Amino acid sequence: MRFEPTYLVTARYAADAAQRRGPHRSAHLDRVATLLADGTALVAGAYADLSASVLIVRAADADAARAVCEADPYWRHGVWTAIEVAEYLAATPQSLGR
């Protein structure tokens, strides 16, 4: 089994994210839809308590995975305040040879 370079990204929300995200939500969701459609993101979502977003991202390395998230409107407008990147072994049809 061969895993492709995949990263678990946790993007922490600002304390006032519920109010701050409104003007940027549409652009953020458009970006997420693009990342999912082109295969850059395998999964994207958020904790129910709005403390963080979580993405599983295909990227060449951790810096490239971070750059994907730093290009997001939520990062650029302070909705996210911290980004954590961890190498992730994603089981996908490709990695399982199916």
Secondary structure as UniProt FT lines:
FT   STRAND          6..13
FT   TURN            15..16
FT   HELIX           17..20
FT   HELIX           22..24
FT   HELIX           25..37
FT   TURN            38..39
FT   STRAND          41..46
FT   TURN            48..49
FT   STRAND          52..58
FT   HELIX           62..70
FT   HELIX           73..76
FT   TURN            77..78
FT   STRAND          80..88
FT   TURN            93..97
//
